[in-house]
């Protein structure tokens, strides 16, 4: 580890101890985003068919669980149930214990799961899309089906939960809103391209809110909770990542065209029709190749972090998009980064390596030179 930015690395292919449920016998790259728990463990899936739990302090393995297919679905942790939920190409949604990685239950869908699960605010239900075109609602305690909804295409997009609705995009070019309790369609909004990326939401006060997502048609959309278009921003190339939001309302997104954008919304909370909310590009940064991954943000360091197909992880200033630092990775970065629980590290997967990168580098102070005593 010659790069001083690297705190530790974890290699999936050289993980020496066998998993409790067997060996996959395969190498694979990390294409999922990471998530962390309150007790300092980072969770991620890999194309070697394993789900991993790794200690964020030193990169040591806590556990791993072998599924029966590669994993493109990013895990999500629920602190209420102490479960980690993740889908696999074997068609199952898994509920694993956060502490040991043992399986609590698994639920079979009709095809591969690439979508990242979402959990209801009370932790009682898990929602996930499948390549069989269905969105599923699963009882988190029993692993049984509550409802399922048939869309018009494969679902790569990860769902997101508001107070009463479930939102997700679909390969049929539609963005859907379902009733959270019944799974019935509330509305759909048609775009000009497949929606592979995942949405973000922002509460705007009272019962009002907005949901934000990108599309294969090269546009970035904002819709009100009732399905009305709030605004649309043309970015010129497909948007596959989840929008990242700052507390001041600014948003950050990457595109297939190789740009990372900082976007500011004028009149963010305006209810005045003469002063509509309007997006404007605050800054844009050109990378070497397409950006497939979602971004994450640190408001302590005022940086937004993004992996790229040019084999770099970038840290950019949230204010003006200038490069704070960048670090080479072993392969392309397909999954999103996450912050370590204390915020001091950025964790991201590339190839068969999980990296923890330091936000700050300690500069060794040079000891002052000793003054020569005058000759007598």
N, C-alpha and C positions, 0 to 999 in steps of 0.2 A: 504494500500500500504506500507507494511513493507520493501520492497526492495528499498533501496535508489537510485538504478539505474532507477526506474520507475518515470517518470515525471508526467504522467497522463495515465488513461485508459478510454476507451469509451466502454460501454457495449451495444451491439445491442439489446439484448433481454429485457433490462430494459429501453429502450428509451421511455419515458413516453408520449410524445405528438404525436398525430395521424398525419400521413402523409396527405398531401392535397388530395391524390387520394386513401385514404382508408387504412385499416390495413390488413396485411398478416395473422395475427393470428398464425404465425409459428416462431419457433426458428431455428437457423441455424448457421453453422460455417462459418468463413471467409476463403475461399480457393483462393481468388484472391490476386494479388500483388496490392500495393498502388501506387498512383502517386500524385504529389503535383502541385499546381498552383503558379504563381508568387506572388499572394496576400495572400498566407499562408493558403490554404485549402488543405486537403488531401482527395482523392476520393478513394472509394473501393466498391466492391459488396459483397453480402452475400447470403448464402443459404436460408435466410429468404425472399428472392425475392426482397430485397431493394437495391438500390444504395444510398450510403451515401456521404455527404460532411461534413467534420469535421474540426473545427478550429485547426490548428497545435500548437497554443500558449497554449491553455488550455484544449483541448479535448471536447469542447462544440459542439453540433450539429448545423450546419448551415442549412441543409435541408436533406430530403431523398425522394426518388421516388420509388414507388411500381411497379414492373413489374409483369408478370404473370407466372414467373418460377424462380427457383433457379439461382444464378449467379456464373459461374465459369470463365467467361471472365473478365480479368482485365480492368478497365477503362483507357482511355487515354484522356488527356486534350489538346486542341488546343487553344493556346493563340491568334491566328489570328482571329478565329471565336468566341472565348469565349464559345466554346461548350465542353462538356464531352461526349465521345462516348463509348458505352458499349453494349455487347451482352448478351442475356439471353437464358435460356433453353426454353423459349416460342417461340424461333425462330426469334425474332425481334432484329435488331440493332437499338439502341436508340441514338438520339442526344438530350442531355439535356443542358439547360443553366448552365453555370458555377456558376453564382451568386445565382440562386434560385432553380435549379433542375427541372424547368418546362420543359416539352417535346416540342422540336421544330418540330421534325418529328420522325417517326419510319419506318423502312424498313423490310419487311417480307422475310426471307429466307425459305428454305424447311425443316429445322430441327433445332435442338439445336445449339447454338453458344457457343463454349468453347474457341475459338480463341480470342486473344486480337486484337482490331482494330489497324491499322496504318494509318497515315495521310500523304498526299503528302506535300512536302516542302512548297508549296504555300498555303496550307490549303484548296484547292478546292475539293479534293477528299478523300474519306475514303475507306480503303480496309479491308475486313474481310473474314475469312474462316468459313465454316459451316460444320456440320456433314452430310449435304446432298451431300458432296464431291465437292461443288463449292467454288471457290474464287470469291468474289464480289468486284466490284468497284462502289461506290455510290457517286453521286453528293452531296457535303457537304452543299450546299445552299438549294437544293430542296428535298433531300432525295430520288432521283430517280436513277434508274439503268443506269450506263454508259456501263458496260460490265460484263460478268461473264465467268468463265473458269471452265470446268469440269475436275477434277483430277481423279485418280484411287482409292481414298479412302477418309475416313473422315479426316477433317483438324482440328487438335487440335493446331498445331503450329501457332504462330502469324507471320504475314508477316512483312517484313522490306523493306524499300524503298531506292534504290540508285538513281542516277541521271536519269537513263533511264529504270531501271528494278525493278521488284517486286520479292522478294525471299521468299520462304516458304517451310517447310517440310510437309510430308504427311504420313498417315498410310499405304500407298501402298509401303513404303520403299524408295520413290523417293524424291529428293530435286529438286524443280522447280524454273526456272527463266522465268518470263513473261515480255512481253513488257508493259511498264507502261501505255502507252496511249491507246493501242488496246486490251490488254489482251491476245495476241497471245503467244504461247509457244516459247521461244527462245531456251531453252535446259532443259534437266533433267539429274540428276545424281543419280544412283541407289546405295543404301547402303544395308547392310545385315539385317536391322531391321526397325521397325516402327520409324518414326521421329515425336515424340510428342513435343519435345522441340522447342524453338524459336531461330532464328539465330541472330547474330550480324555482323556488317560490319566494315571494316576499309579501308579508302582511302589510297592508297600507292603512290600517285603522278601521275600527268598527267591524263590519262583516266583509269589507272590501280587501281584495288582494290581487296579486298578479302572478302569472306563471311565465317563465322565460325558457326558450329552447331554440336550438339551431336546426336547420333542415339541409337536405341535400340540394335544395335549389339555391343555396348560397346566401340565404337570408337568416337573420336573427330576429325572432319574434317575441313579443310580449302580449299576452292575452289576459283580460280580466277573468276572475273566477267564473263569471257567467258566460264566457266564450267570446265576448266581444274583443276585437283587436284593439290593443292599447297603442302599439306602435310596431313598425317593421323597419329593420335596418339592413340594407343590402351590403354584404361583405365580399361578394364576387366569387366565392368558392365554398364547397360543402363544409358544414360545421358538424363535427361528430362528438365533441366533448361536452361535458356539463358546464354551464356557465358558473363562474366563481364570483362571489359578491363580497364587497366591502361593507362595513357598517354605515358608511356615508352614502350608500346607494350606487357607487360605481361598480361596474361589472367587467369581467375579463374572460376572454374566450380565444381559442386557437382555431385555425382553419386549415383545410387541405392545401390551400395556396401557399402555406408556409409562413403565415403571419400570426402574431399574437397581438390582440387588440385590448386596449383599455378604453372603456366606453362610459361616458358620463350622461346621466339623464337630467335634462333641464326640467324644472317644475315637477319633480319626482312625485310629490304627494298632492298635486293640484287636483281639485274637483271643479275648477272653473273651466268651462268649455272653450273660453277665449284664450286660455293659457294651458294648452294640452301638454302632457309629458312628451318630451322630444329627445331621442337619443342622438348623441354626437360622438364621433371618434376623438377621444382625448389624446391618444397616441397609438402608434402601431410599430411593432418590432419585427423585422424580417429574419427568419431562421434559414437554415440551409435546405430544409425539406419539409414535407407535410407534417402538420401537428395533429395527431390522432387522439392524444390523451386529454383528460380533464386537468384543470389548473387548481392549485390550492394557494391560500394567501396567509401571510403572517402580518398582522397589523402592529406587532411589536417591532419587527425589522422593516416594515413598510415595503415588503417584497411579495411578488407573485411568482410561483414556481411552475415550470412547465417542462415536461420531457418532449423530445422531438425525434423524428425519424432520422435526423442527422447524427444520432448517437451522442447527444449532449443533454444535460439538464441545465435549464436556464433559471437564473434568479434576476428578475427585473424590478426596477423601482415602480411602485404603484402610482407614483405621482406623475412621472414623465416617461416611463418605459425604458430608461437607460439601463444598460447592463451592469448589475451589481457584481455578479460572478457567474461563471459557467464551469461545469465539470464534465469531462468525457465519460461515457458509459461504454460497456462492452458491446452492446447491440442497440438497435432502435428501442425507443421507449414508447410502449403502447398503452400502458396503464398510468393512471394519475398518481402523483406523489401525495404524501400526507406528512404532517408534522409530528414529531415525537411529543409525548404528553407534556413535557416541560417547554416545548417550543424551540429548543436549542438545536434540534436536528431535523433534517428533511429526509424522508425515507421513500425510496423509489426502486422499482424493479426494472432490470434490463438483462436480456438473455437469461442465463441461469443464476444471476447474481442479484441479491437484494442489497442496496447501498443505504447506509446512514451517513449523511453529509452534514458537516458542521456549518451552522449559519455564521459563526464568528471564528476567526482564526486567532489563536493566541500568539502574539508576537513576543519573542524572547527579547528581553531588555539586555542590551550589552552592558556588562559590568564596567564601571569607570576605570580608566587606566590609572594605575598607581603613580603618583608623582615621585620622581626620583628625589631622594634627599640630597641637599646640597653637599658638595664635597668640602670636607674640612681642610 
